[in-house]
Amino acid sequence: MGNPISPSSFKPLFFIFQSKLLCFSLLYLSASLYFTFSQSKQCFFTSSSSSHSSDPILSSLYSYPSSYGEHKYAIPTTRSTCSSPIKFSDYWDVLRIIENYRKNPSSSSRVLRYMQGNADSFGGNFSTQERFSYFDHQSHDTEIPCGFLKDFLVSDSDRIAMERCDGVVVVSAIFNDHDKIRQPKGLGSKTMDYTCFFMFIDDVTLKGLKHHGLLNSTQFSEYKIGVWRIVKVSSQNLYQNPAMNGVIPKFLVHRLFPNSKFSIWIDAKLQLVVDPLLLIHSLVIDENADMAISKHPYYTHLIEEAMATARWKKWWDVNALKMQMETYCENGLQPWSPSKLPDASDVPDSALILRKHGMSSNLFSCLMFNELEAFSPRDQLAFAFVRDKMRPKMRVNMFEVQVFEQVTIEFRHNLKHSQVANSATKIPSTKTTNRADSDLLFENGRCFNYLITMWGDKSLQKPKS
């Protein structure tokens, strides 16, 4: 019978293993911290300022109850390198530049005229031929369909506040209680004097906020949570799909805030961690761009994103996705190629959109909204077609995804049971998938040439008739 291992004989071996593990852990932690900070320094180069007044606000902007869990389910960044550094100008210089935009009217006298009246839907639900007829905007007397063909019902006090916002507006929305309200970080000491923060919500989200004690039942004239002014939108006149209702403030921000010079749309799943004035100056003004938006982390071609949307069931009507792609192919959609430069991709990550309000970006937003109403709220699927076909052209700064991951923190959407929300305000979870016909690659498929060009397979070239 062998001798049993005594505790005293096991102890040295255990401590040797434990000490090696501790050393390895400390080494790994040190390397990770060094790598993290060295990479972040590669991404950001900020000018030094002799004044300390530009330091960010360090005090907490709002104290959430523990039950709300606004910082749960953060998604880690995936980029290990940063090949696209941003240079931020001095904070006080940026304030002076933004102030000049606020005081001086736009140098362009060309202003869009918007279609008025009543329609069956908020956006008018125009036919393909009608929508495309507005892409070439030659006459400034032409009225553009741009939503609001039914009333967008908000309180009078909210509407007045929206019209008074004349600098930079940061906009987000939560419909169907889909996300948390998160406070931005890194705001400069004077940023709130130049920036408005507006969060649009519906009845379901309002109920959730009151449940967590973030809003009380008596206050209604002005809801405030931290920096965000909460605007409750009536579901009357809007869409049954909450995602489509979120498209209204996302793409019609220039109509909701007619006096704002710049806007930042940020999905509610994101937390902004860089001052919005610095972002507008660096990504829009310095780049002489009408819009700044991140490239998609994985896809370059539009149909790649459409296929992924169907594969991951991000939209239930796959046949409608196919019809949308065929409509665009039939009307001249081409895969991305270097000939489209400086537009670096056909697929953006539209969770963060920075805009200079002007004729080109406003026209793009109107045209985009009409496409989303026609097909689905999956805005990445219409982006390249509208950008390429509209006239006059819009200057887009498509920045690298590393920048997106450095200026925001991404969180997962709310996890909740289907019975939490009123079923009348959302698409039922039992809705069956509407599958697509399988002729996309056949000779009669309208996207046949697009696909073989994208894949570079000349052997599949469609024969000439």
Solvent accessible surface area in square Angstrom, and as a share of the most:
residue,aa,sasa,rsa
1,M,244,1.09
2,G,65,0.63
3,N,143,0.73
4,P,122,0.77
5,I,140,0.71
6,S,48,0.31
7,P,114,0.72
8,S,83,0.54
9,S,67,0.43
10,F,108,0.45
11,K,115,0.49
12,P,76,0.48
13,L,119,0.59
14,F,87,0.36
15,F,101,0.42
16,I,95,0.48
17,F,128,0.53
18,Q,81,0.36
19,S,56,0.36
20,K,137,0.58
21,L,94,0.47
22,L,105,0.52
23,C,85,0.51
24,F,134,0.56
25,S,51,0.33
26,L,100,0.50
27,L,124,0.62
28,Y,145,0.55
29,L,98,0.49
30,S,68,0.44
31,A,56,0.43
32,S,38,0.24
33,L,90,0.45
34,Y,164,0.62
35,F,86,0.36
36,T,78,0.45
37,F,122,0.51
38,S,28,0.18
39,Q,27,0.12
40,S,31,0.20
41,K,143,0.60
42,Q,82,0.36
43,C,0,0.00
44,F,45,0.19
45,F,108,0.45
46,T,94,0.55
47,S,49,0.32
48,S,112,0.72
49,S,43,0.28
50,S,120,0.78
51,S,44,0.28
52,H,152,0.68
53,S,60,0.39
54,S,21,0.14
55,D,74,0.38
56,P,61,0.38
57,I,59,0.30
58,L,161,0.80
59,S,80,0.52
60,S,94,0.61
61,L,55,0.27
62,Y,64,0.24
63,S,96,0.62
64,Y,32,0.12
65,P,49,0.31
66,S,113,0.73
67,S,78,0.50
68,Y,9,0.03
69,G,12,0.12
70,E,26,0.12
71,H,102,0.45
72,K,111,0.47
73,Y,112,0.43
74,A,55,0.43
75,I,52,0.27
76,P,100,0.63
77,T,81,0.47
78,T,90,0.52
79,R,79,0.29
80,S,68,0.44
81,T,83,0.49
82,C,12,0.07
83,S,86,0.55
84,S,27,0.18
85,P,74,0.46
86,I,9,0.05
87,K,141,0.60
88,F,9,0.04
89,S,32,0.21
90,D,25,0.13
91,Y,15,0.06
92,W,65,0.23
93,D,56,0.29
94,V,0,0.00
95,L,7,0.03
96,R,142,0.52
97,I,54,0.28
98,I,1,0.00
99,E,41,0.18
100,N,81,0.41
101,Y,69,0.26
102,R,68,0.25
103,K,143,0.60
104,N,89,0.45
105,P,116,0.73
106,S,83,0.53
107,S,124,0.80
108,S,48,0.31
109,S,108,0.70
110,R,119,0.44
111,V,106,0.61
112,L,11,0.05
113,R,117,0.43
114,Y,45,0.17
115,M,43,0.19
116,Q,127,0.57
117,G,45,0.44
118,N,148,0.76
119,A,31,0.24
120,D,141,0.73
121,S,24,0.15
122,F,2,0.01
123,G,1,0.01
124,G,17,0.16
125,N,101,0.52
126,F,38,0.16
127,S,59,0.38
128,T,50,0.29
129,Q,153,0.68
130,E,83,0.37
131,R,10,0.04
132,F,38,0.16
133,S,77,0.50
134,Y,39,0.15
135,F,12,0.05
136,D,77,0.40
137,H,10,0.04
138,Q,132,0.59
139,S,53,0.34
140,H,72,0.32
141,D,106,0.55
142,T,51,0.30
143,E,70,0.31
144,I,0,0.00
145,P,0,0.00
146,C,0,0.00
147,G,0,0.00
148,F,49,0.20
149,L,6,0.03
150,K,63,0.27
151,D,95,0.49
152,F,6,0.02
153,L,61,0.30
154,V,21,0.12
155,S,29,0.19
156,D,114,0.59
157,S,43,0.27
158,D,9,0.05
159,R,90,0.33
160,I,85,0.43
161,A,21,0.16
162,M,2,0.01
163,E,81,0.36
164,R,185,0.68
165,C,3,0.02
166,D,50,0.26
167,G,2,0.02
168,V,0,0.00
169,V,0,0.00
170,V,1,0.01
171,V,1,0.00
172,S,1,0.01
173,A,13,0.10
174,I,2,0.01
175,F,15,0.06
176,N,15,0.08
177,D,26,0.14
178,H,81,0.36
179,D,11,0.06
180,K,36,0.15
181,I,0,0.00
182,R,11,0.04
183,Q,16,0.07
184,P,5,0.03
185,K,101,0.43
186,G,30,0.29
187,L,2,0.01
188,G,3,0.02
189,S,53,0.34
190,K,90,0.38
191,T,0,0.00
192,M,76,0.34
193,D,91,0.47
194,Y,39,0.15
195,T,6,0.03
196,C,35,0.21
197,F,5,0.02
198,F,8,0.03
199,M,3,0.01
200,F,0,0.00
201,I,0,0.00
202,D,15,0.08
203,D,70,0.36
204,V,17,0.10
205,T,1,0.01
206,L,18,0.09
207,K,150,0.63
208,G,14,0.14
209,L,2,0.01
210,K,66,0.28
211,H,148,0.66
212,H,47,0.21
213,G,61,0.58
214,L,11,0.05
215,L,7,0.03
216,N,77,0.40
217,S,94,0.61
218,T,126,0.74
219,Q,57,0.25
220,F,117,0.49
221,S,79,0.51
222,E,81,0.36
223,Y,7,0.03
224,K,87,0.37
225,I,0,0.00
226,G,23,0.22
227,V,9,0.05
228,W,12,0.04
229,R,29,0.11
230,I,1,0.00
231,V,0,0.00
232,K,41,0.17
233,V,1,0.01
234,S,28,0.18
235,S,66,0.42
236,Q,116,0.51
237,N,42,0.21
238,L,27,0.13
239,Y,43,0.16
240,Q,121,0.54
241,N,23,0.12
242,P,16,0.10
243,A,57,0.44
244,M,11,0.05
245,N,11,0.06
246,G,14,0.13
247,V,5,0.03
248,I,0,0.00
249,P,0,0.00
250,K,16,0.07
251,F,3,0.01
252,L,0,0.00
253,V,1,0.01
254,H,12,0.06
255,R,53,0.19
256,L,7,0.03
257,F,0,0.00
258,P,78,0.49
259,N,73,0.37
260,S,5,0.03
261,K,50,0.21
262,F,1,0.00
263,S,0,0.00
264,I,0,0.00
265,W,12,0.04
266,I,5,0.02
267,D,32,0.16
268,A,9,0.07
269,K,43,0.18
270,L,7,0.03
271,Q,7,0.03
272,L,6,0.03
273,V,34,0.20
274,V,20,0.12
275,D,3,0.02
276,P,0,0.00
277,L,0,0.00
278,L,29,0.14
279,L,0,0.00
280,I,0,0.00
281,H,10,0.04
282,S,9,0.06
283,L,9,0.04
284,V,0,0.00
285,I,34,0.17
286,D,87,0.45
287,E,101,0.45
288,N,100,0.51
289,A,4,0.03
290,D,14,0.07
291,M,1,0.00
292,A,0,0.00
293,I,2,0.01
294,S,0,0.00
295,K,43,0.18
296,H,32,0.14
297,P,39,0.25
298,Y,152,0.58
299,Y,53,0.20
300,T,48,0.28
301,H,32,0.14
302,L,0,0.00
303,I,2,0.01
304,E,53,0.24
305,E,4,0.02
306,A,8,0.06
307,M,64,0.29
308,A,3,0.03
309,T,0,0.00
310,A,28,0.21
311,R,143,0.52
312,W,165,0.58
313,K,153,0.65
314,K,103,0.44
315,W,35,0.12
316,W,76,0.27
317,D,22,0.12
318,V,30,0.17
319,N,33,0.17
320,A,21,0.17
321,L,6,0.03
322,K,23,0.10
323,M,105,0.47
324,Q,1,0.01
325,M,5,0.02
326,E,15,0.07
327,T,21,0.12
328,Y,0,0.00
329,C,18,0.11
330,E,111,0.50
331,N,59,0.30
332,G,32,0.30
333,L,7,0.04
334,Q,106,0.47
335,P,8,0.05
336,W,51,0.18
337,S,41,0.27
338,P,93,0.58
339,S,102,0.66
340,K,36,0.15
341,L,101,0.50
342,P,121,0.76
343,D,16,0.08
344,A,30,0.24
345,S,4,0.02
346,D,0,0.00
347,V,0,0.00
348,P,1,0.00
349,D,26,0.13
350,S,10,0.07
351,A,3,0.03
352,L,0,0.00
353,I,2,0.01
354,L,0,0.00
355,R,3,0.01
356,K,66,0.28
357,H,29,0.13
358,G,28,0.27
359,M,18,0.08
360,S,20,0.13
361,S,1,0.01
362,N,24,0.12
363,L,0,0.00
364,F,1,0.00
365,S,1,0.00
366,C,0,0.00
367,L,1,0.01
368,M,1,0.00
369,F,0,0.00
370,N,6,0.03
371,E,0,0.00
372,L,1,0.01
373,E,30,0.14
374,A,35,0.27
375,F,40,0.17
376,S,5,0.03
377,P,18,0.11
378,R,61,0.22
379,D,13,0.07
380,Q,23,0.10
381,L,1,0.00
382,A,0,0.00
383,F,5,0.02
384,A,0,0.00
385,F,3,0.01
386,V,0,0.00
387,R,0,0.00
388,D,32,0.16
389,K,74,0.31
390,M,0,0.00
391,R,104,0.38
392,P,43,0.27
393,K,93,0.40
394,M,7,0.03
395,R,124,0.45
396,V,16,0.09
397,N,28,0.14
398,M,17,0.08
399,F,11,0.05
400,E,55,0.25
401,V,17,0.10
402,Q,22,0.10
403,V,2,0.01
404,F,8,0.03
405,E,31,0.14
406,Q,58,0.26
407,V,0,0.00
408,T,5,0.03
409,I,61,0.31
410,E,50,0.22
411,F,7,0.03
412,R,128,0.47
413,H,74,0.33
414,N,30,0.15
415,L,132,0.65
416,K,71,0.30
417,H,130,0.58
418,S,63,0.41
419,Q,142,0.63
420,V,82,0.47
421,A,7,0.05
422,N,90,0.46
423,S,80,0.52
424,A,70,0.54
425,T,39,0.23
426,K,28,0.12
427,I,53,0.27
428,P,69,0.43
429,S,95,0.61
430,T,118,0.68
431,K,88,0.37
432,T,110,0.64
433,T,51,0.30
434,N,64,0.33
435,R,190,0.69
436,A,36,0.28
437,D,95,0.49
438,S,98,0.63
439,D,40,0.21
440,L,41,0.20
441,L,87,0.43
442,F,129,0.54
443,E,99,0.44
444,N,111,0.57
445,G,2,0.02
446,R,133,0.48
447,C,0,0.00
448,F,20,0.09
449,N,72,0.37
450,Y,8,0.03
451,L,1,0.00
452,I,4,0.02
453,T,80,0.46
454,M,30,0.13
455,W,124,0.43
456,G,51,0.49
457,D,54,0.28
458,K,159,0.67
459,S,102,0.66
460,L,81,0.40
461,Q,96,0.43
462,K,69,0.29
463,P,89,0.56
464,K,198,0.84
465,S,163,1.05
